[in-house]
Amino acid sequence: MSAAVLQLLNVIKQLPIAEQLELHHAMAETVPMSDDLTDDDFAALAAASFRALDEEEAHAA
């Protein structure tokens, strides 16, 4: 992973969960999906989405 990507990830981790989810949705709408993604890639993306939703629910309670 490049230094630029690591830096972005560190900034994103500092955002409130709601803003992380907003970013996630914006990226999903903006970044084109390609045939290069494997089933494992899709599983990892789904797992990350579910973790974010779980965190959002935990903070809302």
C-alpha positions as protocol buffer text, in pm:
chain_id: "A"
residue {
  index: 1
  type: MET
  ca { x: 0 y: 0 z: 0 }
}
residue {
  index: 2
  type: SER
  ca { x: 137 y: 341 z: -89 }
}
residue {
  index: 3
  type: ALA
  ca { x: 222 y: 607 z: 167 }
}
residue {
  index: 4
  type: ALA
  ca { x: -53 y: 832 z: 25 }
}
residue {
  index: 5
  type: VAL
  ca { x: -318 y: 563 z: 73 }
}
residue {
  index: 6
  type: LEU
  ca { x: -199 y: 492 z: 427 }
}
residue {
  index: 7
  type: GLN
  ca { x: -216 y: 862 z: 507 }
}
residue {
  index: 8
  type: LEU
  ca { x: -571 y: 884 z: 372 }
}
residue {
  index: 9
  type: LEU
  ca { x: -676 y: 580 z: 571 }
}
residue {
  index: 10
  type: ASN
  ca { x: -537 y: 732 z: 890 }
}
residue {
  index: 11
  type: VAL
  ca { x: -735 y: 1051 z: 826 }
}
residue {
  index: 12
  type: ILE
  ca { x: -1051 y: 853 z: 751 }
}
residue {
  index: 13
  type: LYS
  ca { x: -1018 y: 658 z: 1076 }
}
residue {
  index: 14
  type: GLN
  ca { x: -1034 y: 989 z: 1264 }
}
residue {
  index: 15
  type: LEU
  ca { x: -1372 y: 1079 z: 1112 }
}
residue {
  index: 16
  type: PRO
  ca { x: -1694 y: 1013 z: 1300 }
}
residue {
  index: 17
  type: ILE
  ca { x: -1866 y: 691 z: 1189 }
}
residue {
  index: 18
  type: ALA
  ca { x: -2141 y: 884 z: 1008 }
}
residue {
  index: 19
  type: GLU
  ca { x: -1882 y: 1067 z: 797 }
}
residue {
  index: 20
  type: GLN
  ca { x: -1695 y: 743 z: 728 }
}
residue {
  index: 21
  type: LEU
  ca { x: -2018 y: 594 z: 596 }
}
residue {
  index: 22
  type: GLU
  ca { x: -2086 y: 905 z: 390 }
}
residue {
  index: 23
  type: LEU
  ca { x: -1740 y: 873 z: 236 }
}
residue {
  index: 24
  type: HIS
  ca { x: -1792 y: 501 z: 176 }
}
residue {
  index: 25
  type: HIS
  ca { x: -2115 y: 566 z: -13 }
}
residue {
  index: 26
  type: ALA
  ca { x: -1962 y: 850 z: -214 }
}
residue {
  index: 27
  type: MET
  ca { x: -1666 y: 633 z: -313 }
}
residue {
  index: 28
  type: ALA
  ca { x: -1891 y: 342 z: -408 }
}
residue {
  index: 29
  type: GLU
  ca { x: -2084 y: 574 z: -640 }
}
residue {
  index: 30
  type: THR
  ca { x: -1771 y: 737 z: -784 }
}
residue {
  index: 31
  type: VAL
  ca { x: -1514 y: 461 z: -824 }
}
residue {
  index: 32
  type: PRO
  ca { x: -1596 y: 235 z: -1118 }
}
residue {
  index: 33
  type: MET
  ca { x: -1619 y: -133 z: -1041 }
}
residue {
  index: 34
  type: SER
  ca { x: -1436 y: -364 z: -1274 }
}
residue {
  index: 35
  type: ASP
  ca { x: -1422 y: -730 z: -1357 }
}
residue {
  index: 36
  type: ASP
  ca { x: -1089 y: -745 z: -1174 }
}
residue {
  index: 37
  type: LEU
  ca { x: -1260 y: -794 z: -837 }
}
residue {
  index: 38
  type: THR
  ca { x: -1274 y: -1148 z: -707 }
}
residue {
  index: 39
  type: ASP
  ca { x: -1533 y: -1310 z: -485 }
}
residue {
  index: 40
  type: ASP
  ca { x: -1290 y: -1255 z: -196 }
}
residue {
  index: 41
  type: ASP
  ca { x: -1275 y: -884 z: -281 }
}
residue {
  index: 42
  type: PHE
  ca { x: -1654 y: -858 z: -272 }
}
residue {
  index: 43
  type: ALA
  ca { x: -1665 y: -1052 z: 56 }
}
residue {
  index: 44
  type: ALA
  ca { x: -1411 y: -815 z: 210 }
}
residue {
  index: 45
  type: LEU
  ca { x: -1608 y: -512 z: 92 }
}
residue {
  index: 46
  type: ALA
  ca { x: -1929 y: -655 z: 236 }
}
residue {
  index: 47
  type: ALA
  ca { x: -1759 y: -735 z: 567 }
}
residue {
  index: 48
  type: ALA
  ca { x: -1624 y: -380 z: 591 }
}
residue {
  index: 49
  type: SER
  ca { x: -1969 y: -239 z: 521 }
}
residue {
  index: 50
  type: PHE
  ca { x: -2127 y: -456 z: 788 }
}
residue {
  index: 51
  type: ARG
  ca { x: -1857 y: -355 z: 1041 }
}
residue {
  index: 52
  type: ALA
  ca { x: -1923 y: 12 z: 967 }
}
residue {
  index: 53
  type: LEU
  ca { x: -2298 y: -38 z: 1010 }
}
residue {
  index: 54
  type: ASP
  ca { x: -2241 y: -223 z: 1338 }
}
residue {
  index: 55
  type: GLU
  ca { x: -2024 y: 63 z: 1465 }
}
residue {
  index: 56
  type: GLU
  ca { x: -2282 y: 319 z: 1357 }
}
residue {
  index: 57
  type: GLU
  ca { x: -2557 y: 130 z: 1544 }
}
residue {
  index: 58
  type: ALA
  ca { x: -2338 y: 95 z: 1853 }
}
residue {
  index: 59
  type: HIS
  ca { x: -2271 y: 470 z: 1859 }
}
residue {
  index: 60
  type: ALA
  ca { x: -2639 y: 554 z: 1802 }
}
residue {
  index: 61
  type: ALA
  ca { x: -2753 y: 357 z: 2105 }
}
